[in-house]
Amino acid sequence: MTTSLNQTYDYIIVGAGSAGCVLATRLTEASDCQVLLLEAGHPDIHPDVRDPTKWVTLFPGDLDWGYMTTPMKGCNDRVDHVPRAKMLGGCHSHNANAWVRGHRSDFDSWAYAGCYGWGWQDVEPIFKRIEDWQGPASEHRGTGGPIHVEPAKDPNPIAVALVEAGPSVGLPIAKDYNGLDMEGTTLFDMTVKNGQRFSVADGYLRPALSRKNLTVITGAHTHRLLLDGSNCVGVEFDNNGVAQAARTSGDVILSSGVIGSPTILMHSGIGPAEELEALGI
Ligand SMILES: Cc1cc2nc3c(=O)[nH]c(=O)nc-3n(C[C@H](O)[C@H](O)[C@H](O)COP(=O)(O)OP(=O)(O)OC[C@H]3O[C@@H](n4cnc5c(N)ncnc54)[C@H](O)[C@@H]3O)c2cc1C
């Protein structure tokens, strides 16, 4: 982690969450590719982040953005917290650690709707490449990949009873919901190793941190994109209270999450014109 900036980068990645950690690691495999990864939050070293049973204690708090909903009519106007992690690893540093690839038919329906390259037969080899599966060997599971995945260990007896009760109400027991047998009741596979959370930051980013072509800055809150006409040439960010700018000769990649990425775009004047005008942007 360093705060000295190059004059320019090939890529600036905003947000070191699930997506940002993978992108930064894969892009810096090419040693001549200079990458700056900016993360608004803290490192992910808090003991309650490492302990996978403590995830619900992590929000709201310092490691979370503290987003709240507007009053929700369908919930008697209740206002609720929307958890979004603010630290290295993003939401994979405070999520439930369940490893769920998604149902084959979801991917196939995307491909059918025109999203070519995202059908099950396209993504399954990539899931396998990601995984270091510790359960029973299967041609549908990957081993040796960066993300440690293991079957649930020492499950609560209530969970086991719930799974076993499935067939009594017509739900089969899914033998491998991340493999071929995706429907039914089951226990989650977990991204937990030796009783500790094993996040995308652990599997991808940490092994790449010693690369000379990767700069990671935490406490770096990006406010907006620097635009030259319609070209994005960099970002403005706040580095632990100090305003800074970083420039790219290539691309800025927004991987700031489902709320963070559109916020940065809108602060940069990119978004629904009426809403932006009303806010004086
Ligand atoms: C409580 C909870 C439980 C979940 N449980 C599971 C689960 O068990 N299994 C599962 O598969 N999925 C789970 N998910 C979903 C999963 O964790 C997310 O879908 C995934 O992590 C999102 O990845 P992302 O890269 O899109 O965003 P994030 O991981 O949210 O990363 C965005 C990063 O960008 C940073 N950022 C945002 N704005 C800025 C800015 N302006 N400047 C700089 N940095 C910024 C954030 O701090 C964050 O680190 C859960 C999510 C939550 C919230």
The ligand as an ORCA input file, in Angstrom:
! r2SCAN-3c Opt
* xyz 0 1
  C     -24.734     -8.636      3.866
  C     -24.391     -9.316      2.556
  C     -24.310    -10.705      2.498
  C     -24.009    -11.343      1.293
  N     -23.842    -12.703      1.263
  C     -23.379    -13.299      0.129
  C     -23.022    -14.656      0.120
  O     -23.078    -15.351      1.150
  N     -22.584    -15.205     -1.064
  C     -22.466    -14.447     -2.208
  O     -22.066    -14.984     -3.246
  N     -22.792    -13.143     -2.210
  C     -23.206    -12.550     -1.069
  N     -23.459    -11.203     -1.058
  C     -23.297    -10.463     -2.314
  C     -21.833    -10.237     -2.720
  O     -21.010    -10.072     -1.587
  C     -21.792     -9.007     -3.625
  O     -22.676     -9.203     -4.707
  C     -20.411     -8.744     -4.198
  O     -19.431     -8.714     -3.178
  C     -20.439     -7.409     -4.953
  O     -19.193     -7.212     -5.575
  P     -18.840     -5.829     -6.288
  O     -17.432     -5.917     -6.722
  O     -19.890     -5.529     -7.292
  O     -19.018     -4.695     -5.158
  P     -18.399     -4.594     -3.715
  O     -17.837     -5.879     -3.262
  O     -19.426     -3.904     -2.878
  O     -17.155     -3.618     -3.925
  C     -17.256     -2.250     -4.127
  C     -16.030     -1.598     -3.493
  O     -15.938     -0.258     -3.966
  C     -15.633      0.592     -2.883
  N     -16.138      1.918     -3.233
  C     -17.434      2.307     -3.352
  N     -17.510      3.604     -3.686
  C     -16.213      4.041     -3.787
  C     -15.630      5.303     -4.106
  N     -16.396      6.367     -4.387
  N     -14.279      5.419     -4.127
  C     -13.496      4.322     -3.853
  N     -13.993      3.106     -3.524
  C     -15.334      2.973     -3.503
  C     -16.348     -0.040     -1.702
  O     -15.829      0.409     -0.464
  C     -16.124     -1.525     -1.974
  O     -14.930     -1.994     -1.392
  C     -23.806    -10.563      0.125
  C     -23.898     -9.158      0.190
  C     -24.180     -8.546      1.389
  C     -24.225     -7.026      1.433
*
